[in-house]
Amino acid sequence: MYVDLHVHTNVSDGAYDIDKTLKMAQQSGITHVAITNHDTVDQLVEAVAIGVKLGIEVIPGIEISAKDPETGKSVHILGYNFSLGATHIKRLCYPTLRKQQEKSLWQIDTLINHGYKIDKMAINIKRKGRTIYKQHIMEELILEGYTDKIYSELYEKLFKGQGICVGHGDIDYPEADKVVKAIRADGGIAVLAHPGAQDSLHLIKMLVEAGLNGIELVHSKNSDEVKEKIIELAQQYNLLVTGGSDFHGKYDMVQEFGSYLCPQGAFSDFQKASPNYFYFIQELAFRAGVRLKEYNTLHKDITCKNGDVTNLVTSFDIKIEKFLADEIRYRFPTHGFITEEKVINNIGNEDYTWIIDPIDGTTNFIKFGTDFAISIALYKEAKPVMGVVYDVMSKKMYMGVKDGGAWLNGKRITGILGAKRLQDAVIDCSLRSMVYLSYEKNINFWALDGKIRAHRSSGCASLAICKIAQGLLDVYLSAYLFIWDYAAAVIILEEMNGVMVLEEDNCLDVLVARSVCASAFCNNDIAQAFLQFSANSNG
């Protein structure tokens, strides 16, 4: 296990994009990387998705520019494993990014006014709307032949001392203790970055009072004397210690991975203090999907549950569920489970519960070899934390985080473009559910003819609900849903402002495994229109 908890990409002032950075780390034998771009959480989800495919664990992170509240001197705080919504962090960092961009644009204009032939538009285009830093200006000067490297005499002349690019007002960074509090408010852990570079160890007591979790021990600018002091302070205040390269690629002194790593024992403590659920759940679904795709080519032994010919199970359902449960138990031995095939009876002794459907759409898996999914959800105290639905054969990874967002293969799902009127809606409902709902709930499906756009039956509840979140379906109806069918997908749906209606008491509130009638809608307008239709058809 080789861990680097301090890595930058071109999302801020690193030289390379996420994909190249992670591939370089992988080729150097790094197994765990924290992406810690300056003052932004942009593209962290994409980074995790790339890491899943490469087999390198990506820890969502950030390096926030701050100041000593007493002296105003620069201090940097690292944040890890915060909620991806990052409400407090974003609010704190937005003014910094705005001021940084204003200063960089002023520096470009100043250079142009002093006769340097650089193209302001070209720099903006290359940055693709991201914040511009000095490194990007220097790279343009290199392209125009003014120098041959970033940190050259020209850099010192322009950006240091009395250089023409110095001035235009210093950026007023947030105070360091407020940064720590923002990271903690978003559920993350806060670590004082490279104290040897910024002489910031005198702030430890104040930062601990604000909620500081650790100090960066291993860094190129931490001397042996500083490291001794860090260890002493970490023991005194019961803090974590971490380490990393502060990698920026060709834009900095450390241009390769492997020289500055987090000590393995320290990283074990880090993992216990701050589990990386966001990566773990996706990587687990991905590995289970690899197995299931292989099983899909083999002969499938079929059993009917309780003699019900519509409720099928294969040996592969059991194998995948056991694999998932074993992996979760190994990493989180005190967590509880609700699973479809009941291969595990451990209810755990913590407030965390994993809800698993190893193969949602088993009939599709048996008959067609497609349109089935692995569904995994994590709940805490019966409230949703996050969920993943992995469409194995199409390699579509749907991911939702409560109050954080919804993504497909690392890309944020855009706003639902679903129907606004019932007559424009496409409804997914099986024949079996229609029969039950007609006889037991008096819903007149005959009356729907001519009142909706179309009807489909996909045979996989979790994927149908995810498609509603995408705007590809508008309504999903079922008379026979269990909690494992929808526990993950409902998080994705509700993050996209979709609506889930359960006929009975909400099983998610108490995490019970019983069959319920359930409906999912792309928006509240469609929900109200269909529920009104149902009420009228009952009459």
N, C-alpha and C positions, 0 to 999 in steps of 0.2 A: 504494500500500500504506500503510494507516494502522493503527498498532498500539498497543493499550492493554494493558499487561501487569499491570494492578492494578485489578481490578473486583470489587465485592462485590454479593451478592444477598441476598434475605430468608432464604436458608439460614442466614446468620449475622445480621449487623446492617445489611444493606442494606435499602432501602425496597421494592424491587420483586422479583417472582419472576424466575426465569431467562428465561422466554419474553419478558416485557416488557423486561427489561434488554437482552437481545440484539437485540430489535427496535429499541429506542432507539439502540443502537450502530450497527446497520445503517443506520438512517435518517440518522445523522450521518456516514455514509461510512466507518465503521470496518470494516476488513477482517479484523483479527485481534484476538481478545480473550482474555485470561487470566482465568478465574474464580478468584479468590483469597479465598475466604471464610475467616473466622477459625477456625482450629483444627479444621477439619472438611473431609473430602473427600466428604461426602454430595452426591449428585445431580450429580457431575461428568460421569458417563456420560450422563445425561439431557441435560445442557448441550451436550455434543458432538453428540448426535443432533439436537437442535434447530438447532445451528449448521450441520450438514450440510444440512438442509432450507432454511435461510435463506441459505446461501452465505457464511457468515462463519466463519472458522476459530476454533474454541474450543480454547484450550490449557489442559489440566488443571493447576490450581494450588492453592495454599493460602498463607495468611499466618499464621504461627505466633507466638503470644505467647511471649516469652522474657525472660530477665533477664541483665544483666551479672553474671557470677559474682563480680566483685570488689565492686561497689557495690550490687547488687540492683536497679538502675534498669531500667526497661522497655526492651526491644529487640525489634524485630519482624524475622522472617526469612521471606522469600518462597521457596516451593518450586515447581518446575515439572516437568512431564513425568515424574513418578515413576510407578512401577508402580501400577496402580489398586487392587491389593490393599493397598498402603500399610501393611504390617504394622508397621513401626517408627514411622511417623508416627502411626498410630492409637493405638498403645500410649503414645506420648509425650503425645498431646493429650487422651486420655480424662480424666485427672484435672483438667485445666484446664476442660474443658466441664462436668464434674460440679460443680466448685467455683463456676464462673460461674453455673450454674443455682441452686445453693443460695443464693448471695449475692443473686441477683435475686428469688427467692421471699421471702427475708428482707426485702428492700427493699419489696416489695409489702405484706407483713404489717405492716411498720413504718408505711407510709403509711396503711393502713387503721386501725391502732391510734391514729394521730394525727388521725383524723377525715376523711381523704380518701375520698370515696365512689367507689372503683374496684372493678372486678369481677375478682378473681383468676382465676376460672374462664374468664371471657371472654378474658383474655390468653393463658391456656394453650391454649384452643381455637384462637385465631387463629394461634398458633405451631405448631400441629399436631405437638406433641412435640419441636419443635426448641428449642434453647437460647434463653432470654429474655435480652435486653440492656436497658440503660437507655433506649434509643430506643423500645422497645416499651412500657415503662412510661410514658414521657412521652407517647406517642401516645394511651394510654388517658386520661391526665390532660387532654389536649386535647379528646378526645371528651366528657369530663365538664364541659368549660367552665372549667377552672382556668387555662388559658393558651391562646395561639393559635399557638405554634410550639415546636419541640423545644428549641432552644438559646435559651431565654428567661431572664428573671430567676428564674423558678421553678426552672429546671434548676440554675442556680448556687446557689440557696438550698437545694435538696434534696441535690444530688450533689457539691457542692464544699465545701472548707473544713470547717466544723463542721456541715454539713447532716445532717439526721436519717437520710439514706440512706448516709452515709459510715460505714464501720466494718465490723463483723462479720468482721474479719480480712482481710488482703490475700491474694489468690490467689498461691500459691507457684508461679510459672512455672518451667519448665525452663531450665537454663542455655543460653545462646546457642550455645556450641560443641557441646553435645549435640544441639541442634535441627539444626544443620548436618549433623552426622554421621548423624542419623536420615533426613534427606532424601536424602543421598548413599547410605545403605544401601538405600533403596527405589528406587535408580536415577535419582533426580531431580537437578536442579541447584539450588543454594542461592544466594540473593541477599539481601544486607542491604537492608532496606526503609527508605525515607525517613530517612536518617541526620541530615538537617537538623532533623527533628522531635524526635529523641531523643538528639541529640548522641552518636552511637555510632561515629564514625569511628576512635576510638582503639582499637577492638576488632579492627580489620582484620587485624592480624598474627596474633592468636590464632585468628580465624575462618578465615583462609587455611590455617593449620596443621590445622584441623579439616576442611577440604575446600571452603571457600567458593568459589563460581564467579563471583560478580559483585556489583555495587553498583547500587542504584536511583539513577540520575542525574537523570531528569526527574520532579519531584514538586512540588506546589504549595508545600511547606514546605522545599524546598531552596533556600537563597539562592545568589546568584551566587558568593559566597565558598566556600560548601560545594561547589558544583558544580566549581569549580576544584580543590579538594582531592580530590574524587572522581576526577576525570580523572587527577590526579597519582598517586593510589594505584592506580588501575586499570592504569596504565602500569607502575608499579613492580612490581606483583604479577601482571601479565598476567591481569587480570580482565575479564569482560564488564561492560558498562554497559547498563542498561535504563531504562524509563520508563513511567509510567502515571498515570491520573487519581486513583486511590484512590476510585473512584466508589462512593457510597452512596445516590445519588438524593436525595430530599428530606431525608434524615437527615444531610446534611453540607453543607459549603460548595460543593463541586464537584457541581453537579446536572445537568451536561450533558457529553456526550462531545466530544472534539476539541481541548481546550485543552492537555492534557498527554499527549504521545505519545512512544513509544519511537523514537529516531532510526532511520531506515531502515537505515543501515549497521550500526548496533549490533544491529538485529534479525537481519540476515543472519548476523552472527557467532553470535547466540543460536541460530538455526536449525541452523547447522552443529554447534554444541556439543551441541544437544539436539533432535534431530528429533522432530516430533510425529506419530509413526507411528499413534497411536490415532485421530486425526482423519483423517489422510491416507488410510488404508486404507478407511475407511467412506465418505468423500467421493468417493474414486475409484470404489468400487463403485456408489455412487448415480449419479454422472455416466454411468458405463458403462450402468447400468440405464435411464437416460433414453434413451440411444441405442438400446439393444436393444428397448425398448418401441416405439420408432418403427419399427425394422426389422421388428418382429412384424406390422406391417400390410402389409408389402410381399411381393412374390413371392419365394419362397425357392428358389434353385438348389441341388440336392442332389447330393452326390457320395458314393459308397461308398468308405471307406478300404480299400485293398488288396482290393477286390472283395467285402468283407464287407457284406452287406445290412443287418446289424444295427448297423453302426458307421458312422454318417452324419456328414457335415460340410457346412456351408453357407458361403457367402461371408461371412455375418455372423459366424460363429465366428472367421474369420480377421480380420475388421475389428475386432471387439471385443478380441481378443487383442492385435492391433497397437496399438490405442488404449491398453490397459492397460500394455503393455510400454513404449511411448513415454513415457507419463506418469511411470512409475517411473524409467526411465533418465534422464529430464530432471532429476528431483529427486535421484536417487541413482545417479549414473553408474557407480559402481564395484561395484554390487551384482550378484549373479548371478540366473539364472532357470532354472526348470523349467516348461515350458508344454506344454499338450496339442497345440496345432497347430504348435508349433515355428517360429513366425515370427521368433524371435530366437535367435541362437546365442551371445550374450554370456554367458559363465559368470562374469564378474566377477573381481575380485581381492581382494574382501573376504570376510568370513565370513557375510555376509547373503545369503540366497537367497529369492526370491519364487517361489511355486508357484501357477500360474494355470490355472484351467479357465474359459474365457470363456463357455461355455454348457454347464452340466451338465444333461443331459436334452435333448439336441438333438432326439431323436425327438419328445418332448413339444412342443418349440418348433415343429417342423415340422407335426405332426399336429393338435395341440390348441391351440397358442398360449398354454399355461399350464403351471404346474408345472415350470418350469426355473429355473436359478439361476446367478449369477455367483459363483465361489469364488476367493478370494485368500487366501493364507497367507504369513506372513513367518517364516522360520526363521533362527536364528543358530547357527553351528557345528553344524548338523544337529539343533538342538533347537528346539522350538516357541516362538515369541514371541507371536504373535497371529494370528487368522484371522477372516475375514468371509465369510458366505454370504448373498447377497442374493436373495430370492425376488422377482423383478422385478415380476410382475403383481399379486401381493398386497401388495407394498411392505413385506415383512417383512425387516428387517435383523438377522440373527443375528450376534453378535459374541462372540468368546472371547479372553481373555488368559491365558496360562499363569500359574497360581497367582494370578490376579487376579479371575476370575469369568466369568460368561456372561450375556449380555443379549439381549433382543429389543426392537428399536426403543427402546433407551435404558433399558428397564426390566429390572431383574435377573430372570432366569428363576428361578422358585421351585423348591424341591426336587422331584426326579423323583417322580411318583406312579405309576410303572410297576408292572407286575405283579410279584408275588413268587413266583408259581408258574407253571410252564410251561402249565398248563391255562387260565390266565387271559391268556396272552400273545397279542398280535397280531403276526404275522411278515410282514415285507416281503421278498419274493424273486421274481425274475423266472422265467418258464418256462425260459428259456435256462440260467440258473444252476442251476435244479433238475435239469435234464437232466444237466448236467455233474457236479454234485455227486453225483447218483445213480449215474452210471456210473463216474466216476473216483474218487470218495471213498466210495462205497458207503453213502451216507446214504439210508435208506429213508423217503422222504417220504410214502409210502402209510401208514406207521405213525404219522405225525403226525396223521392224521385222527382226530378225537375227543380228541386230547391237547393241542390248542391252541384258543384262543378263535376265531381267524380268520386268514385269509391275505390279503395285499394285494400289489400290485406297483405302486409309484409311478413308477418309471422315472427317478428322479433321486436318486443316492446321497447327495449332500450334504444335500439337504432331508430325506431319510429319516433320516439320522443326527441332524440337528437336531431332528426330531420326537421321536426317542428321548430326546434331552436334555430335551425339554419334557414327556415322559411320554405323548405321543400315539401312539407306537409302542413296542414292547418289544424286537423283534429285527429286525435287518437282515442278510441274507445275500447275498453275491455271489461269483461265481467269476471275475469279470473286472474287478477294480478296479485303477486306476492311482493313483499318488500324488496327482495333481491332483484326483482324485475325492473324496478324504477328508482331505487335509492340513489344510484349514481346519476342517472339521466335527468332526474328532476332538478338536481343542482345546476346542471348545464342549462336546462330549460328556463329555470327561474332567473338565472343570471342574464338571460336574454329577454327578460320580462314576459315570458310565457306563463301560462296558468295551469296548475295541476289540481284537479278536483277529485277527492276520494269520497265515495258515498258514505262510508262509515267513519268512525273516529279515526283520526289520522294515525296510521300505524307508525309514521315517522316520529311522532311525539313520544311514543313509548317503546319503539323498536320491537314490535311483535311480528311474528311470522304467521299471518293468516291471509286468506284470499279475500280480495275486495274488488268492488266495481270501481273503476278509475277512468278518468277522462283527462286528456292533455290538450291544451289549446294554444294557438300561436299568440293570442292576445286576449285581453278582457272583452273586447267587442264581440269576437267570435264565441267566447265562452258564454256570454250573456245571451247571444242570439240562439245558440244551440240549447241552452238550458230553458229558454223561453219556449222554443219549439217542443222540447220534451214535455214541459208542463202542459202546453196546449194539446199535444197528442194524447196525453193522459186523460185530458178532459173529454 
